[in-house]
Amino acid sequence: MLIAGIRKAGIIASLCLLGIFLGACGPSDGGSSENDKAAGRANVDAMTREHANDSTSPSAAAKMAPTRDVISESMPYAEIGDELVYGYFVAPADMFEPLPAVIMIHEWWGLNDNIRAMADRLAAEGYIVLAIDLYGGKVAKNRAEARQFMLSVVADPELANANIRGAYEFVSSTAGAPKVGSIGWCFGGGWSLNTALLFPDDLDATVIYYGQVTDDDEKLGPINSPILGLFAADDTGIKVGTVEAFGAALERLRKDHEILVYPGVGHAFANPTGNNYDEAAASDAWRRTLEFLGRYLTVEGS
C-alpha cells in the first residue's frame, strides 16, 4: 500500500515505484489572450508596489510548529519538456491510508521556507500537501527578482498550466488522494483560482488569499469547485471593487462561495514575513481555511 510504503521506505522511493515518470506533462495549446497577459503584467506592477518594503527573512510567526509530526521530501512531481519539476511534498507521519490532498501555490517570492512551513502546518491537519514550484527552482532574494520571476510566468502561462496539471495528476493518481483542493497566497492566490479553471469538474475546494480574480462570467461559469476568498480592505493591488465584482459574478452564476474582506488590513496580511502581517486577521483566515477544507475535502466514513 502506498502509505505503508511511505513509512517504511521513504516518500520518494514509494512514489517513484508507482510510476511518477510514466508520462511527461507538456504545455497545452490552449493559449492565453493578450488581455489576460496585460492584466497579469498590471498585477505584477501592483505586487511590486505592495511588497516594496517587505523582507524575505522568516519571522517568528513563520516558524510556528505543526500540531503533529509530519514527514516531508523535496521531490519531482511533473516533467515539462525535458525538465523535472520539484516541489515540497508533506504528509502526517502517522498516515496509513490515502488522505485528501491540497495543491499549495507560493507567493511571488517563490517556494521558500515560509511556504514549506505553511505546508507542514496544513499537512498536520490531516492532508497530503504538495507545495508546487512555478519558478523552476528559483526563489527570490529581493523585490527585483520576484518581479522578474512573476513576469516570466505571465509571459508564458501555459508552462504554469502544465505544471499544475502535473501536480493534480501526481496527488490524485500517484498519491491516491480521494479529493483534491488548492490554496495560494498573493501570486499563488490567483493561480489557485486558475487551478479551479483548469479542473472545473474535478477540483473539490479552492482557497484564494488576496490573489488576482475576475468577474468574467464566461471564465467562471464552468467552475464547480466551492471557493473561499480572503481579501484585505486596504489592499491597493487587489482592490475591494475588484473583489466585490468577483463575488457578484459568483453569486450571479450561483456558485458555492464565501468571500471575506478583512477591514483595516492590507495585502499579504497573512504573510508573517511582510510588513502588513496582521496576527488577528491571519489567525481568523487560517481558522476559516481549515473549516472550509474540512467541509469539502473530508471523505465520508473517515
N, C-alpha and C positions, 0 to 999 in steps of 0.2 A: 504494500500500500504506500502511496506517495508520502503521507505524513510520517508513517513509521520509518520510512527510508530517510526522511529529513533528519529525524532524531538520531538514527544510527550511523548514517554515512555522510551527513552534511548536506546542506541545501543544494549546492552547485552540482555535486555528483548525482543526487537524486533526480533533479530536474533535467539534467542532460540525458540521463538514461531514458527519460520519457520523450525525447526527441525534439529538444528545443531547436535544433538546427535542420529540421526536415524541410523547411521552406523559407525562402527569402521574402522579405517584405519590401517591395519596391514602391516608389511613388505612384500614386494613382494618376489617371489622366483627366481628373475632374476639373482641374484648373481653378483659379481664383480670380474674381473680377478685379479690374483696376480700382473700382470704387472701394472694394474691401481692402486692397493694399494701401490706398490713400488713407482710409480710416485707421489702418494699422500703424502707418507712419505717424499720424496725428497722435495716436495713443502712446507711441514711443516718446514723442516730444513731451506729452503730459507726464509720463512716468519719470522722464529726466528731470522735470521741474519738481515733481513730488519728492524725489529721492535726493535732491540736491545736497543735503547736509547729512545724509544717513551714512552709517558705518556698516561694514560687513562683519565686524567682530561680534561674536556671540555675547549676549548679556547673561546675567544670572537667570533671567526668566527663560532664556533659550535652553537652559540646561536642566529643566525640570525632568525628574526621572519618571519613566513609565510606571504604571501602577502594578505591573507584574513583569517577570522576566520575559525577555524576547530573544529570538535568535535572528541574526541578520547576516547578509552577504552582499557584496557588490557582484553583480552577475549580468551576463548578456541576456537580453530578452527579445531581441529582434536583429535582423540583418537587413540593412538598407544599402542596396548596391553591393559593394564588396566589403562593407564595413559593419562590424558588430556594434550594437548599441548596448551600453551598460547602464544599469540602473541599480537602485538600492532596494533589495527585497528583504522584508522583515515579517516575522510571524510570532505568535505566542510560543514560548518554549515548551509549553505543555500541550500543544495541539496534537490531536490524534486523528481527526477527521478533517476533510477539506472545509475551509471556512469561507464566508463571503470575502470578496476582495475589493480593495479600493485602489484605483489608479490615482496617484498623487502627483500633481504638476507644480513645479517650483515657481518661485517669484522671478523677477527679472534678473536677480543676481546669479541664478543657476542652482544646480543641485549641490547645495552647500551643507555644512554641519547643522544649520538651523532646520532645514527641511528633513534631514535624517533624524533629528531629534523629534520632529513632529510625526514622522513615520513610526518611530518607536512608540510614542505615546498612543497613536491610533491603533497600532497592532496590539498593544496591551489590552485594548478594549474588546478584543475578540475578532480581529480581522487579519487577513494577509494583506500586506500593503506593498505595492510596487511604486516607488518614487522614481519616475522616469526622468530622462535627460534629453531636453530638446536643444541643448547647446553643444552636443558632440564631445562631451568630456571637459568642456571649458567652464570654469567658474570665475565670475567677475571679481576683480580685486578693487575696482573703483567704478564710479558712475560712467566714465567714458567707455570702459569695456562692456559694462552691462548694456549700455545703449547700442553698441555695435553688435553684440550678440543678439539682442532682441530684433534689431533691424534685419539681421540675416534671416531670421525666421519669417519675418513679414515679407521679405523679398521672395522666399520660396516656401510658402506654407504647405505645399504638397509633401515635402520631406517630413514636416511635423505630423501631417495627417497619417503618413505611412508609419511613422514612429508610434503613434497612438494606436493604430490598427494592430501593430505588432504587440504592443503592451496588452491590449484587450485579448488577443489570441493567447498570449502567454498565461495570463491569470485565469482565463476561462477554460482553456483546453489543457495546457500543460500543468498548471497548478490545480485544476479541477474545481475552481470556485463556483458554487451553485448560483451566486448572484454577484453582480459587479456594479460598483459605483465609482464616481470620480470626484475629486476635490482639488481646488487650486486657489492660490492667492495671487492677486495683482496680475501680472502677465499670465500666470497659471490659472487664475480665475476665468479669464477669457477663454483659455484653452480647455477648461473644464466644461464650459458651455459648448465649445466646438466638439468635445467628445460626445455630448448628447446629440449634436447634429450628425456626427459620423455614425452613431448607433441609435437611431431614433426609436427602434423597437426592441433593442436588446439591453440598453443601459438601465439599471434599476434605481439609481439615485444620482443626483447631480448637486454638488455644493460649490457655490461661487462666492469667493471672498473678494469684494471690490475689484472685479475684473470687467473687461470691456464687454458690453452687451449690445443687443439690437432690439428694435421694435418691428422688424420686418416680418410680417405675417407669413410670407412665403417660406422664409427660412425656419421660423419657429413652428410652423404648422405641423410638420411631421413628427415633432418630438413627443414621445410618450413617457419619458423619464420625469418623475417628480423633481422639482427644482427648489433648492433653498438658496436664496441670495442674501448676502450680508454686506451692507454698504455703509458709507460714512456720510453724514450730513455736510461736513466741511471738506469733502474731497473735491479738489479743483480739477482733478483729472477725469474721474468718473463722476460726472455731475449728477445731482439729485434729479434734475429734469430728465436726464437720460434713463436713470433707474426707474423713475415713475412711468416713463413711456414703455419701458421693458415690461414692468408689472402690468400695465394696462393691456398690452398686447397678449400677455399670458392669460389675463382674465378674459379678454375678448375671445381668445381661442379655447377657453375652458380647460386650460392646463392645470395640473396639480402643482401648486406652487406656494411658496411662502417667501415674501420679500420683507426684509427689515432694514431700516435706515437708522443708524445709531446717532443720536443728537450729540453735538459738541465734540465730535472726534473727526480726525482727518484720515486720509488714505493710509493704508498699511497700519491701522490701529491694532491689528493682531500680530504684527511683526515685532518681536521683542528686541531686535537689533536696531529698530528705527526710532527716530525722534518723535514719531506720532503714536508710539505704543501706549495703549490705554488698558491697564490691567482689568478694570471693571468690564469694559466692553469686550475685551478679548476673552475673558472668562465666560461671560454670558454667551458669546458667539460659539465658543467651544462646547458649552453645555447643549446649546441648541443643535449644533452639528452632530453630536453623539446621539441625541434623541432622534434626530431626523434619520441618520444612518441606521440606527436600531430599528426604527419603524419600517423602513423599506428594504433593508438588506437581511433582516432576520429570517432564517429558514424555519418553516413550520416544523415543530417537533424537536427543535434544537434547544 
